[in-house]
Amino acid sequence: MKKIVCLLSVCVLFVAAVFSLVSCSSKEETFEEISSRYADVAQNADLSDKHGTGNAEIIISLGKTAVFNRLVLRETTDSITSFSLRIPGSSSPFYGNDFIGAYRYCSFPAVSTDKLILTVHAEGEWSLGDPEAYYIPTSFAPFSVTSYITAKTAYSLTSDASNPTDVFNIIYSAYLDKDGNVRLPDYFIDDKRIKGETMLSICISNIRSAYPNARVIATVLGDKEFENDGLTLQERYSFAFEKKDFLSSSLLSFINDYALDGISFDYEYPVSDRDYALFADFCAYFAKNLDKEKLFTAAVSAWSIDGKRLNASDLECFDSLTLMAYDDNTDSHGCHSTFYTAFSQLKRLKKQGVPLDKIQLGIPLYSRPLDGSMQSAVYSEYADGLPMFSNTSYAQINGETKACYFNGRQLTTDKTSLALDIGLSGVAVWHYGLDSRDPSLSLLHTIYRAIDDK
């Protein structure tokens, strides 16, 4: 009996040790693309308080004066609802935002100091981990900004458009029928019917006139229903993918007829393993027939790349992948597309073997209500009431006033900086028509300022 008790005690101690190791190693680590290349100047930092309740001011002592433009913060409790950073002697914060959570990457113009004052506002008890700080200089790696743009927005685009972008991806302008033909939907503008072919031609002409240096591609597929053939979107796409030769020819003709710089797939809702297999097989086939100067891109969700549905090898045929890091990951606060959403989904894709330099991080130019409903509010309509360090605003949703979560200017800066620092191919915004036309508020201008500040 004593032997049994002793054995049980050893087992309990072993299990406890294992859980302790798991707990210690489970913290979110900084991407090695950052931590292995740049010195952590906060390695010996001391926090005046690591634990507390409610609002507090914490002094972060670095031990010596250092220059840095990135700060990593971690919280084990997820209680902090907003925070800010300032240098002792200054009354104004140089950085602020909402949740810290399991991992927060803060980006700002370089500061030189031996101490920081971290002010937190929290609901209940909070607990902080060790910070990290880096100085990350200018990057010269290729990095592009893609703007999804609706056909209606492109149709009304004028030559004095000022919000910058490198690539335009026209959406809702083309789809497939079950036989593999590329179809162009007709539109009604000012009560006048415009044929699909005319509509797309005008869209492309307007973009090229306003942005002569931008590349123009068009999305095929997507979730908008244009056909009335008794099939679901998924059934229709899979029928088309089975006709590889014909569909490939249709897409190549489509690209050539409209002098497009490439094509994109938005394939969000496959159902079966067979659907995924048909999609992957066709994409590999089509890429071999496509001129190497043309872009072949796709929008993907992190959950669909898990080795069971799609794997990294299925995606090698694409020049870039837009990670739709929004909508599907509403956090415990009811917020969609937070910083942690982007960080964790990028980690997930990297773990599955997707090269980071193939990924564009998707950033939404719209909000979702904190009540979890799927309606949206447009950033441009609320931008002037959204302070630099804020993401939440009250918006009118179907006649109701609701608290909504946007991606504000600082959050957009943080996401762009992370994308730059870990070597993504760029960022992509959904979509161009939702952005503010005020350069000081525009999220596209914010993205380019983050790139230029590097």
N, C-alpha and C positions, 0 to 999 in steps of 0.2 A: 504494500500500500504506500509505504514511504517512497519507494522507487517511482510509483505512478505519480504521486504528488510532486516529487522532484522533477520528473519528466514534464509534467504539466506546467510547472513553474518555468522551466527552461523554454518551453514552447511559447508561453505567454510573453516572456522577455524577448524571445526572438521575433515574434509577431510585432511587439511594440517597437523593437529596433527597426524592423522593416518599414513600419508605418512612419517612424520618425525620419528615416532616410527618404521615403517617398515624399513626405511633407516638405523636407528641406530642399528636395530637388524639383518640386513641382512649381516653384515660382516661375513666372514668365521671364525668359531670358531675352536679352537684346539680340537682335539678329547678328550673327557672327560677321556678316559683311560690314558691320559697324564696329563691334567690340574687338575684332581681331586686327583692324586697320588703324584705329584711333585710340589714343591714350584716354583712359578714364581719369579725369583730373579730380573727381570726387571720391577716389578710392579710399581715402582716409577720412572722409567726412564724418562729422559728429552732429547728431540732431539733439537739440535741447529737450525735445519730447518726441518719443515714438508712439506713445499711446495717450489717449485723452478722450474727453466727452464734449460734444458740442463744438462751438467755435473756438479757435485758438490761433496763436501766432507761434510759429516754430522757427528757431534760428538754425540754419544749416551752416556749420563752420567747416570750411574746406581744409583748413590747416595752413594754407598759404594762398597768396593771390594767384588766380588763374584766369585765363581767357577761355571762354566757351560760348557756344551758341545753341547747344542742345542740352536738355536736362531730362533724365528719366526718373519718374516717380512711380512708386508701387504702394498699394493699399491692400490689406488682407480682409478688410471688413466691408468695403463698398458702401460706406456711410457718408463719405464726403460728397457734397452736392455742388460745391464750387470752391475754387482756390485761386490764389494770385501770388505773384513773385515780385519782390522789390529789393532794392539794394539799401542797406542801412543808411539813414540820413536822407533818403528820398521818400516823399509822401505818396508818390504815384507808382503803381505797379507797371513793370515793363512787360508783364505777361499775365494772362488770366484765362480761365476756362471753367468747364463744369467738372464732371467726375474724374477722379484719378483711377479708381478701380484697380484691377490686377496689373495693368501696365499703361503708363501714359508717357508719351514722347512729346516734349515741349520744344518748340522751335522759335527762335527770336534772334534779332541782331546781336552780334557778339557783345558780351559784357566782360569786364575785368574786375574781379572782386575776390575777397577771401571769405565773405559771408553773404548769405541770402536770408531774407525773411519770407517764409512761406505762411500765408494766411489761409486757414481752411474754415469752411462753413460745413457743418456736418449734422446729420440727424442721428443722435445717439453716440455710441462709442466708436472710435476710429483707431486704427493701428497702421503705422507706416513702415515700409521696408527701407533698405539702404538705397540712397539715390546714386545716380551715375551722371556724369557731365562730360561732354565732348566738345572739342572744337573741330568742325568739319568744314574744310575749305571748299573753294569752288570746284565743281565737277565739270569735266569736259566730255563725259560720256553722252552718247546720243539719248535724247529725251524729247518726246513729242507730246503735244496736247491735242486730243481728239474731241471734237464737239459733235455729239449726235444732234441732228436738226430735223424737225418735221418737214414734210413736203410743203405744208401751208406756210410755215415760217420762211422757208427758202424761197417760196413763190413771191413773198412780199419783201424780201431782202433788198436793200438799196445800197448803192455804191458808197454811201457815207457810213456804213456799218463800222463800228470801231472796236468791238470786243474781239481780242486776238484769238487765233487758233491756228494749228498747223495742218489738221486734217478735219474735213467735214464728212460725216457719215449720215447720208439722207435716209430717214426712216419713213415707213408707211407709204413708200412709193412703188414697191415691187413685191410680188409674192409668187408662189408656184401653184400651178394646178396639179392634179393627180397624175397627169401624163408627162410632167416635166417641162411644161411651157412656162416661161416667165411672163407674168401678167402685170399690167400697170393699171391701177384703179383710176376711174374717173373721179373728178372732184367738182364740188359746187362752190364757187367763189362769187360772192355778191349775187347770188341767185342765178348765176350762169354756169352751165355745165362745161367743164374743161376736160378734154380727152386726156387719158393717162400719159400718152406719148408726148403731147404738148406740155402737160404739167411738168413732167420730169425734165424736159429740155429747158424750160424756163427756169426751173430750180437750179440746174447746173450752170446755166448762163449767168444767173444772178450771183451765185457764189463765186464764180470765176472772175466776174467783173469787180466784186467787192474785195475779194481776197485772191489776187492773181498768183500768189506763191503757195497757196494752200492746195493740198491734194484732196480730191473729191472721190469718195466711194459711196456705195449704196448698200443698204441692208436688205437682204431677202430673208424670208421666213418671218420670225416674230410672232406675236400673239394676237394680232388684229385679224379679224375674220372678214375677208372680202368675197369669198366664194360661197355659193349656195348649191352644193352638190350632195348634201346628205352625209358628208364625211366630217369627222373631227379634224382639227388642225393636224394632230399627230398622224392620223391615218393618211391624210393627204400627203404629208411630207414623206412618210415612209414609202408610199406608192411611187412618189417621184424619185426617191433615192435608189429605188430598185432599177430604174432606167438610166444607168450610169452614163452610157454613151450619149443618149439624147439629151439628158439634163446638162451634162457637161457642155455640149455644143450650144444649148440654149443660153447658158450663163456666159460663155465666151462671146457669143453674138451680142448679148445684152451689154457687156462691157465695151465691146468695140463700137457698137452702134451709137452709144452715148459718150464715147471717149472718156470713160471713167478710169480713174487711177487704181481701181480695184473693187473688191466686193466683200461683203461681210455677212455672216450668218448669225441670227439671234435665235438660238434653238434651246428654249427654256423648259419645255414641258414634255419630254419623251416619257413613255410609259413603261415599256418592256425592255428586257435585255436586247431583244431583236431590234427594237427601234434604235437603241444606242449603237449597235453593231452596224446597222445600215448607214447611219449617219457617219460614223468614223470611217467606214469603208469608202463611202462616196467622197468624203473630204480628201482622203489620201489620193484617190484616183484623180480628182479634179485638180489638185495642187500640181500634179505632174504635167498636166496639160496647160497650165496657166503660165503666161509670160512672167519671167522672174522679176521684171520691172514692176509688175502689178502687185498690189497689196491683197493678201487673203487673211482676213481677220474673223474673229468670232467673239460673241459675248457669252460668258460662262458663269455658272454659280459654283461656289466652293463645294457645296454638297454633292454635285454631280460628278466630281472628280475624286473618286475614292477607290479606284482599282476594280470596282465591281461594275460600275456603269461606264465611265470613261477613265482612262489612265493617261499618264504623261506621254506615252508613245503614240496614243491616238491624236494628240494635239501637236505633234512635231510638224505637221504639214502647214500650220498657221504661222504667219509672220508675227502676229501679236494676238493676245487674248485680253479682252476687257473683263475684269473681275467685277461682277455686279454686287459690290459689297454694300447693299442696301435692301430695304424691304423685308427680307426673309429673316433678319436677326434683330428683332425687337428685344431690348435688354430688360432687366428687372425694373428699370425706371420707366419703361414704356417708350424708350427712345430707339429710333431706327438709325442705322448708319453712323454709329458713334465711332470714336477713334479706335476703341478696342475691337469693334466689328471688323474694321479694315485690318488691324494688326493680326488678329487671330486667324482671319481667313487667308491672309498672305502666308502665315506660318503653315496653315493647313495645306495650301497648294505646294509650298516648298517641300514639305514632308512627303507629299505624293510624287515628288520628282519633277515638278514643272519648273523649268529654269526661270529665275526671277526676271531676267532680261527679255523674256517673252511676254511679260504681264504688264497691262495697263490697269491702274487702280481706278475703279469707277467711283465718281463723286456725284451725289444728287444735287440738283438745283431746285429742289422742292422739299417740303416737310411732310411728316406724318403726325397725326394727332397722338397725344400721349395716352389716349384711351384705347389704343390698339386698333382702331378702325383704319381702313385702307384708303380713305379719302386723302387728298393732298392739297396743300396750299403752295402757291408759286412764290419763289424767293424774291423776285423783282417787286412784288406788291408789298413786301414787308421789310425789305432791305434797309430802308432809311430809319426804321424803328428798332433795328437789331444792332446793338453795340458791338464793337470789335471783338470783345471777349465773350459774347453770348451766342447761344444756339436756340434758345426757346423764346417763342413769341405767341401771343394770342392772335388767332386768325379766324376769319369767317369761313366755316365749313357747312355748306348746305343750309345757310340761314342760322347756324349756331356758332357761338363764340367758343372756340376750343384752344387749349394750350397745345402748341405744335412744336415739334423738334426739327430744326433746320440744320444744315451745315454752315455755320457762320464763317466769317473771314479768318479768324484764328484757327479754328478747326480745319478749315480748308488748307491753310498754310502748313499746319502740322502734318496732314496727310500727304501733301505734296513733298514736304521735306523728307518724310520717311521714304516715299517712293524714290526720290533722288538718291538718298543716302544708302539704300540697300541695292540700288542698281536696277530698278524697274525700267521698262522701256518708255513709260510715260504715265499720264493720267488721262481719263476720259470723263466728260461731264454729260449728264442726262438732264435736260438737253438745252441747247443754245438759246432757244426762245424764252426760257424761264429766267435768264440772267438779268441783272440790273444794267441799264445803259449808262449809269453814272460810274465813270472809271474808278472813283474812290470806293465804291460799294461793290462793283462787279466782282464776281468770284473768278471769272476768267482772268481779269486783270490781277486779282489776288494771287492766282496760280503763277502767273508770269513774274510777279514781284518776288515770289518765293524762289523761283528759278534764278532770277537775276541777282538775288541776295546771296546766292551760294558762292 
